[in-house]
Amino acid sequence: MDKSYKLGIIGYGGMGKWHHINTEKLDFVKAVAVYDIAQEARERAQNHGLRTYSTLEEILEDDEVDIIVIATPNEFHCPYAIKSFEAGKHVVCEKPVTLNSEELQQIIDSANAHKKVFSVHQNRRWDSDYRIIKQIYDNNELGNIFSIQSRVMGSRGIPGDWRAKKAHGGGMVLDWGVHLIDQALDMVKEKVTDVYVRMQHVRHTEVDDGFQLFLTFESGLVYLIEVSTAAYISLPRWHVSGDFGTAIVEDWSCNGKIIRPIRGKENVDATPIQAGAGLTKTMAPRGEESTVELPLPKITTNVYKDYYGNFVAAIEGREELIVKHHEVMRVMKIMEATFQSEAENSSIRVNI
């Protein structure tokens, strides 16, 4: 790489600090400055060796800063990104990038007009659990996949303050949903034809604190995304079924397995089992004589090295962005269809 690029971070909360800590491990980017309206946040940044500013204009006027990282509440992303381009900076923005597709298009147009690189930090494309499932999907290890279930579940409600406020772009669709939708679209290279959601308001009335989102793809594959903040027992992180097996990833530690039928023994007749008050052959479990258990593949990732390495390479004209503008727009369009489905209490036909 030609140089070490200097980062200016807007918003030194959880994610702003996360960008700083993780880029400290890299030699081609270095955080040097922070803008935050909160004095406490500026003091934390100063304790970590960063110079701080109390106004947006100050950090944008800092000639040493090459890249602005926007890690603020969501409603500030659009105006801050556009002002950063106008100041001659490249931009990395936290998700969701904006509250609607119109604002996103404004950012893209501004980046293009000022010839600056703009990327959304879709870091969960590098999650090992996701990469495992994507490899299984890409390698056709389960045959024709007809069902993918992707879940994240907790029991603590919506954390913090602004994430529970509609004006700030709060709620789980815009928080976790944006990641899990991005994973779905990154993995399944088909158009989405149908969007249906059921949102939950267990502890929060202003925004959703959980949801079940069903995406139907052109092939008929049904992709369920479920997020809960009121589940005291979690379901598996991933459950994927094809006509030649099932894969399960239990958790972020990537515990799980693959079960596949033995060729030629797919149709071995079952012995009926007692099921409640009756018998069943349909739901009788398979034995070792007709299935084989396989371990999940092992995958390790380095999101910040890969993400920022690609971002810098895009600045230098050596690579295309991994997280492309049209991909971010697709995610935004699916989220808009999700909110339309909730408002109309119906399935929404789309071509996204």
Stockholm file with secondary structure:
# STOCKHOLM 1.0

chainA/1-352         MDKSYKLGIIGYGGMGKWHHINTEKLDFVKAVAVYDIAQEARERAQNHGLRTYSTLEEILEDDEVDIIVIATPNEFHCPYAIKSFEAGKHVVCEKPVTLNSEELQQIIDSANAHKKVFSVHQNRRWDSDYRIIKQIYDNNELGNIFSIQSRVMGSRGIPGDWRAKKAHGGGMVLDWGVHLIDQALDMVKEKVTDVYVRMQHVRHTEVDDGFQLFLTFESGLVYLIEVSTAAYISLPRWHVSGDFGTAIVEDWSCNGKIIRPIRGKENVDATPIQAGAGLTKTMAPRGEESTVELPLPKITTNVYKDYYGNFVAAIEGREELIVKHHEVMRVMKIMEATFQSEAENSSIRVNI
#=GR chainA/1-352 SS CCSCEEEEEECCSHHHHHHHHHHTTCSSEEEEEEECSCHHHHHHHHHTTCEEESSHHHHHTCTTCCEEEECSCGGGHHHHHHHHHHTTCEEEECSSCCSSHHHHHHHHHHHHHTTCCEEECCGGGGCHHHHHHHHHHHTTTTSSEEEEEEEEECSSCSCSSGGGCGGGTCSHIIIIIHHHHHHHHHHCCSCEEEEEEEEECSSCSSSCSEEEEEEEETTSCEEEEEEESSCSSCCCSEEEEETTEEEEECSTTCCEEEEEECTTCTTCCCCCEEETTEEESTTCCCCTTTEEEECCCCCCCCHHHHHHHHHHHHHTTSSCCSSCHHHHHHHHHHHHHHHHHHHHTSCEECCC
#=GC SS_cons         CCSCEEEEEECCSHHHHHHHHHHTTCSSEEEEEEECSCHHHHHHHHHTTCEEESSHHHHHTCTTCCEEEECSCGGGHHHHHHHHHHTTCEEEECSSCCSSHHHHHHHHHHHHHTTCCEEECCGGGGCHHHHHHHHHHHTTTTSSEEEEEEEEECSSCSCSSGGGCGGGTCSHIIIIIHHHHHHHHHHCCSCEEEEEEEEECSSCSSSCSEEEEEEEETTSCEEEEEEESSCSSCCCSEEEEETTEEEEECSTTCCEEEEEECTTCTTCCCCCEEETTEEESTTCCCCTTTEEEECCCCCCCCHHHHHHHHHHHHHTTSSCCSSCHHHHHHHHHHHHHHHHHHHHTSCEECCC
//
